[in-house]
Amino acid sequence: MAARPIVEARGIHKHFGSHHVLKGVDLALAERELAFVIGPSGSGKSTLLRCLNRLEEPSSGSVVVDGVDMLDPRTDLNHARQRIGMVFQSFNLYPHMTALGNVTLALRKVAGKTREEADAVGRTALDRVGLADRAGHTPGQLSGGQQQRVAIARAIALEPRVMLFDEPTSSLDPELVGSVLGVMRDLRESGMAMVVVSHEMGFARNAADRVLFMDQGLIVEEGTPSQIFEAPAQERTRSFIGQIQKH
Amino acid sequence: MSAWDRFLEAFFNPVVMSRYLPDILKGTLLTIELAALIIVSGLALGLALALLRSFGFRPLNLLIIFVVDLFRALPPLVIIVFIYFGLPAVGLSPSGFVSTWLSLMFVLMAFSEEIYWAGITSIPKGQWEAARSTGLTYGHALMSVVLPQALRLTIPPLTNRTIAITKGTALASVVAVGEILGMASSAVSNSYNPSPLTMGAVAYLILFLPMVVFGRYLETRMAWKR
């Protein structure tokens, strides 16, 4: 039985002024699936991701997440966004709060939990990313890798149906990347549906179900990791893969 | 009588000083009352305007910017005189105390709004995005995430600006308010001796020097840790 996709985006266009960033992108993500998006900078990968939870307003097209039409003006966007976790390149932790405070803010303000309930959920989430002992630390007292794991805990504490990762390791020192990828791998094994924009090709090879190559606002090619990395059909894909593998 | 003696006689005359000390103290209390009213109401109104402005409702924002620029451009004394001598023409007769309070309140409101606003806009967009992506409403993101960080940034400039404007309470002497300078001036006229002005200056120092020092302390303590 083909299950209804958890994310279904169709015909997404996005203009920034005269700049046409997305030129009709379709993306369907099944339950438990990990889709990995690669492409040169400026290809529209991040914009696509940000259209899925409407941090960016698509100029046209449709986005349905977990059965909720994200672009319908009657949709309670704040409610819908709780089902879509997002992790940013620059972590974006709240610097004036502890790790636990970061994780529990939305639980208290949006999910309506009491402080005790929120703290319990928050501690569980921090434990899942291996930072139970850092609950009382502020972001300034944590390494980049730890900060990004707190950011992941902040998202998963809301029990999202899908997680969006926007270059989660790009601003990390190389030795800290592994800890974040490890958490992402655990999440994947727990069955979380994920869309990951990243340059971590090793992670893509052994964790992704599907790799999508974007260029100039379009999905040029998609397939299994081995198809895309070993036998890309499109010339543009080939040259991009060739370039990153030189490094 | 030497020049030194004449100087002491003029500015440190013990007889005149002891006679007018109670007046200066009364004036000091009035200055404190006036300053407290200006600070509380001015800073609260400034914050309210900055919060309203953050909703990005264009016609309202143009109005806020117009009002704020108006009160930043006008000399405070002009506003005081306008309210005190102008409003009676339309049947309102605010006292000198109220005229000064309202005037400096508006001036502090205007300057503090700009400072709060600068603080709010200096918070990186990613903070808003992270908050909104977890389902926080605009209001929650503003009040729980952005404003606490913005306020911390604004404390040093806000302290300095508050001191600068609150010193303007001396202008109230022009509209017959018995605050420090008013009391000192009338004591000078009555005693034909400027010693009360010395006491007035000392009173201002006692009131404002701690605030200046406190402002400097905040500036170093609140410096953003990077």
Interface residues (C-beta under 8 A of the other chain):
Chain A: N53 L55 N78 H79 A80 R81 Q82 I84 G85 M86 F88 S90 N92 L93 Y94 P95 H96 L105 A106 K109 V110 A111 G140 A151 R154 A155 L158
Chain B: P124 G126 Q127 E129 A130 A131 R132 S133 T134 G135 L136 T137 H140 S144 V145 P148 Q149 R152 K225
